[in-house]
Amino acid sequence: MRRHASEVEQSLVDRLLSAFASLRVEADREGPCVIVVNGQRVSVETSAGVGAHNARDVIARALRDDGPVLVAAERITEGARALFREAGVGFFDARGHMWLTLPGLHLDTVVSPAPVLAKPTAAALAGEVAKDVAVVLLGDPHAEHGVRALARSVGRAPSTVSAALGRLRAEGLVTSANEPVVPELFWEMVAAWRHETVPLAEIPRPGKGSQNGRLQLGFGHGSTEGNWRLDAVGWALTDTVAASAWGMPVVATPDYSPDYYVPSRLVLERAVAAFGRSESVAERSCTVAVPPAGIACRARVNRPSTEWPTAPWVVVAIDLARDRSRGREILDRWAPPEGIDRVW
């Protein structure tokens, strides 16, 4: 059950009504998530995305309604669309497709996507602290997140964390109990997650003492068993290679160029000076970037399939989701290990 009619939901309903108008079908709003189409009342269920992992659950919820239901989402995969048609549940993919059957009306058509207006939630996630907090909340959505515990997790003052939570709460992305509103918070993070990526001609190697310190690789010292004790901050794998390490269904050959988050702009500049900027993205050895949220380099995780620690799974999922086609399909097909909840 939805907790409330959020800004994201209302935006989808607005775009749905615009789509009806473009098709010259009479439709109007009756309530927050109820519309009247050609004189017939239709309940609207909204979602950030529907794919193979959640389509049947969404359909089951829709079929519990006494009257016709239309599911509106930012994106609906082709496989999910087929399941909707089979179940007789209408859908509106905001990227440009609508299917709806009512007495006297049948729509199965491509529509022009309505422009998405700038949302006020952008301000709530504009700062690094808010993004750090969001990563922690999404990483364990069912935990009790007190302000002081969150402040310790992100290395910030409780007052700063409390202010960030207040802004997220005001935009309907966090509840009064500091629970993340999912999937809305995840997709707002995707929209706010921006950084500059620099391709490098060479790649650093763990274990070189002076290089490790100057570039803040964060490997600390090697143990007698040959393992590395990580420093509190350091480079973190993200994107494709990291996704593979987390078990996401990506295709990454052993020589695939890795992507790293580095702890600061200074470290990025030192890496460029040490290894050179690649003249061609296709010939890069790796890429480096300063993450939009520092927690990417502070909450690194060792995964058995790679010698480099990875960014938290939430960060890796956000990076993948920025790719509207390939990345989001990968997330749809990912079966996370125990302890990881889908938040998209």
C-alpha positions in Angstrom: 0.0 0.0 0.0 1.3 3.4 -0.8 2.2 5.6 2.1 1.1 8.8 0.4 0.5 10.5 -2.9 4.0 11.9 -3.5 5.3 14.4 -6.0 6.5 11.6 -8.2 3.0 10.0 -8.2 1.3 13.3 -9.1 3.8 14.0 -11.9 3.0 10.6 -13.4 -0.8 11.3 -13.2 -0.2 14.7 -14.8 1.7 13.1 -17.7 -1.0 10.4 -18.0 -3.7 13.0 -18.4 -1.5 14.8 -21.0 -1.2 11.5 -22.9 -5.0 11.1 -23.0 -5.4 14.7 -24.2 -2.9 14.0 -27.0 -5.1 11.1 -28.1 -8.2 13.2 -27.9 -9.7 11.0 -25.2 -11.7 12.8 -22.5 -10.0 12.3 -19.1 -10.0 14.3 -15.9 -8.7 14.0 -12.4 -11.2 13.0 -9.7 -8.8 12.5 -6.8 -5.0 12.2 -6.1 -4.8 8.8 -7.9 -8.2 8.5 -9.5 -9.2 9.7 -13.0 -12.4 9.6 -15.0 -11.9 8.4 -18.6 -14.9 8.7 -21.0 -17.1 8.9 -18.0 -15.6 5.8 -16.3 -13.8 5.9 -13.0 -10.2 4.4 -13.2 -7.9 4.0 -10.3 -4.2 4.8 -11.0 -1.4 2.9 -9.4 2.0 4.5 -9.8 5.5 3.1 -9.8 9.0 4.3 -10.7 9.5 1.2 -12.7 7.9 -2.2 -13.5 10.0 -5.1 -14.7 10.3 -8.9 -14.4 11.0 -8.8 -10.7 7.8 -6.9 -9.6 5.3 -7.1 -12.5 3.2 -9.9 -11.0 3.0 -8.2 -7.6 1.9 -5.0 -9.2 -0.7 -6.8 -11.2 -2.0 -8.7 -8.1 -2.4 -5.4 -6.3 -4.2 -3.9 -9.2 -6.6 -6.8 -9.5 -7.8 -6.4 -5.9 -9.5 -3.2 -6.9 -13.2 -3.4 -7.5 -13.0 -1.3 -10.7 -10.7 -0.8 -13.6 -7.0 0.0 -12.8 -4.3 1.6 -14.8 -0.6 1.3 -13.8 1.4 4.4 -14.6 5.2 4.1 -14.4 8.4 5.9 -15.5 9.3 2.8 -17.4 7.7 -0.7 -18.0 9.8 -3.4 -19.6 8.5 -5.2 -22.6 8.1 -8.4 -20.7 6.0 -6.7 -18.0 3.8 -5.1 -20.7 3.0 -8.6 -22.0 2.0 -9.7 -18.5 -0.2 -6.6 -18.1 -2.0 -7.3 -21.4 -2.5 -11.0 -20.4 -4.0 -9.9 -17.0 -6.2 -7.2 -18.6 -4.6 -4.5 -16.5 -4.0 -1.2 -18.2 -0.7 0.5 -18.2 1.0 3.8 -19.1 4.8 3.8 -19.7 5.8 7.4 -19.4 8.4 6.8 -22.1 5.6 6.7 -24.6 3.2 3.7 -24.6 -0.4 3.2 -23.3 -2.6 0.1 -23.2 -6.1 0.3 -21.7 -9.4 -1.5 -22.3 -12.7 -0.2 -21.0 -16.3 -0.7 -22.2 -16.4 1.2 -25.5 -12.7 2.1 -25.4 -9.6 0.2 -26.4 -6.1 1.9 -26.5 -2.9 0.2 -27.5 -0.8 3.0 -28.9 2.4 5.0 -28.8 2.1 8.4 -27.3 4.5 11.3 -27.2 6.2 11.4 -23.8 5.2 14.6 -22.0 8.1 16.8 -20.8 9.1 16.1 -17.2 9.1 19.4 -15.3 11.9 20.1 -12.8 10.9 18.6 -9.5 11.5 20.3 -6.1 13.1 17.2 -4.8 16.3 18.1 -6.6 17.0 20.7 -3.9 16.6 18.0 -1.2 19.4 15.9 -2.7 21.6 18.8 -3.8 24.1 18.4 -1.0 26.6 15.6 -0.4 25.3 15.0 3.1 21.8 14.2 1.9 23.2 11.8 -0.7 25.3 10.1 2.0 22.3 9.7 4.2 20.2 8.4 1.3 22.8 5.7 0.5 22.7 4.5 4.1 18.9 4.5 4.3 18.5 2.6 1.0 21.2 0.1 2.0 19.0 -1.0 5.0 15.5 0.3 4.4 13.9 -1.7 7.3 16.4 -0.7 10.0 15.8 1.9 12.7 17.9 4.9 11.7 18.4 7.4 14.5 20.0 10.8 13.7 23.1 10.1 15.8 23.6 6.6 14.3 23.2 8.1 10.8 25.7 10.9 11.7 28.3 8.3 12.7 27.7 6.3 9.5 28.3 9.2 7.3 30.9 11.0 9.4 28.9 14.2 9.8 27.5 16.3 12.7 24.1 15.2 13.9 22.7 18.7 13.3 23.8 18.5 9.7 22.2 15.1 9.2 19.0 16.2 10.9 18.7 19.2 8.5 19.3 16.9 5.5 16.6 14.5 6.8 14.2 17.4 7.2 14.6 18.4 3.6 14.1 14.8 2.4 11.1 14.4 4.6 9.6 17.7 3.3 9.7 16.3 -0.2 8.1 13.0 0.7 11.3 10.9 0.2 11.8 9.9 3.9 9.1 9.2 6.5 8.8 10.7 10.0 10.5 7.5 11.3 13.5 8.1 8.9 12.5 5.3 6.6 13.3 5.7 2.9 10.2 6.0 0.7 11.0 3.4 -2.0 11.4 3.3 -4.9 11.0 7.1 -5.1 14.2 7.9 -3.1 16.2 5.6 -5.2 15.1 7.1 -8.5 15.5 10.6 -7.2 19.1 9.7 -6.3 19.6 8.4 -9.9 18.5 11.8 -11.2 20.7 13.7 -8.8 23.8 11.5 -9.2 26.2 13.5 -11.4 30.0 13.4 -11.7 32.8 14.0 -14.1 34.6 10.8 -15.3 38.2 11.0 -16.5 39.7 8.1 -18.6 43.3 7.2 -17.7 46.0 5.7 -19.9 47.4 3.5 -17.2 46.0 1.8 -14.1 47.4 1.9 -10.5 48.5 -1.3 -8.8 47.7 -2.2 -5.2 50.7 -2.8 -2.9 53.1 -0.1 -4.0 53.8 1.7 -0.8 54.5 5.3 -2.0 51.8 5.1 -4.7 49.4 3.7 -2.2 49.9 6.7 0.1 50.1 9.5 -2.4 47.1 8.4 -4.4 45.2 7.3 -1.3 44.4 3.9 -2.8 43.4 2.8 0.7 44.9 -0.7 0.8 46.7 -0.2 4.1 49.1 -3.0 4.7 49.2 -6.6 3.5 48.7 -9.4 6.0 50.8 -12.6 6.3 47.9 -14.4 4.5 48.3 -12.1 1.5 45.1 -10.2 2.2 44.8 -6.4 2.4 43.6 -4.5 5.5 41.6 -1.6 4.0 42.1 2.0 5.1 39.1 3.9 6.2 39.0 5.8 2.9 40.3 4.8 -0.6 39.5 4.0 -4.2 36.3 2.1 -4.8 35.2 0.1 -7.9 31.9 1.0 -9.4 29.8 0.5 -12.5 30.3 -2.7 -14.6 33.2 -4.5 -12.9 31.7 -3.7 -9.4 28.3 -4.8 -10.6 29.8 -8.1 -11.6 31.4 -8.4 -8.2 28.0 -7.9 -6.6 26.5 -10.7 -8.7 24.5 -8.5 -11.1 24.0 -10.0 -14.5 26.5 -8.0 -16.5 28.9 -9.1 -19.2 32.4 -8.1 -18.2 35.5 -9.9 -19.6 38.6 -10.2 -17.4 40.3 -7.3 -19.2 37.3 -5.0 -19.0 38.4 -1.5 -18.0 37.4 -0.8 -14.4 35.8 2.4 -13.2 36.9 3.9 -9.8 35.7 6.5 -7.4 38.5 8.4 -5.7 38.4 10.2 -2.4 39.0 13.8 -3.6 39.6 16.2 -6.4 43.3 16.3 -5.3 43.6 12.5 -5.6 42.0 12.6 -9.1 44.5 15.3 -10.3 47.4 13.2 -8.9 46.1 10.1 -10.7 45.9 12.0 -14.0 49.5 13.3 -13.4 50.8 9.8 -12.6 49.1 7.8 -15.3 48.1 10.3 -18.0 44.7 11.0 -19.5 43.7 8.6 -22.2 43.3 10.3 -25.6 40.6 7.8 -26.5 37.8 6.5 -24.2 37.9 3.2 -26.1 41.6 2.8 -25.3 41.4 3.7 -21.6 42.9 1.5 -18.9 40.4 2.7 -16.4 38.3 5.8 -15.4 38.4 7.8 -12.2 35.8 10.2 -10.7 35.1 11.9 -7.5 31.7 10.5 -6.2 28.8 12.7 -5.6 28.7 11.2 -2.1 31.8 10.5 -0.2 30.4 7.4 1.4 31.2 5.6 -1.9 34.9 5.8 -0.9 34.3 5.4 2.9 32.0 2.3 3.0 34.0 0.1 0.7 33.3 -3.6 0.6 35.6 -6.5 -0.2 34.1 -8.9 -2.8 35.7 -12.3 -3.5 35.9 -11.9 -7.2 38.1 -8.8 -7.3 41.2 -7.6 -5.6 39.8 -4.0 -5.5 37.2 -3.1 -2.9 33.9 -2.0 -4.3 31.6 0.9 -3.6 28.4 -0.1 -1.6 25.9 -2.0 -3.6 23.4 0.9 -3.5 26.0 3.2 -5.2 26.8 0.6 -7.9 23.0 0.1 -8.5 22.6 3.9 -8.9 25.5 4.0 -11.4 23.9 1.3 -13.4 20.4 2.8 -13.3 21.8 6.0 -14.9 21.9 3.9 -18.1 18.1 4.0 -19.0 18.2 0.9 -21.1 21.1 -1.5 -20.4 21.6 -0.6 -16.7 17.9 -0.7 -15.7 17.3 -4.0 -17.5 20.3 -5.4 -15.5 18.7 -4.3 -12.2 15.4 -5.8 -13.3 17.1 -9.2 -13.7 19.3 -9.1 -10.6 18.4 -11.5 -7.8 20.2 -9.8 -4.9 21.8 -12.0 -2.2 20.2 -12.4 1.2 20.3 -9.2 3.2 19.9 -6.9 0.2 16.4 -5.4 -0.5 15.2 -4.1 -3.8 14.7 -0.4 -3.5 14.0 0.4 -7.2 
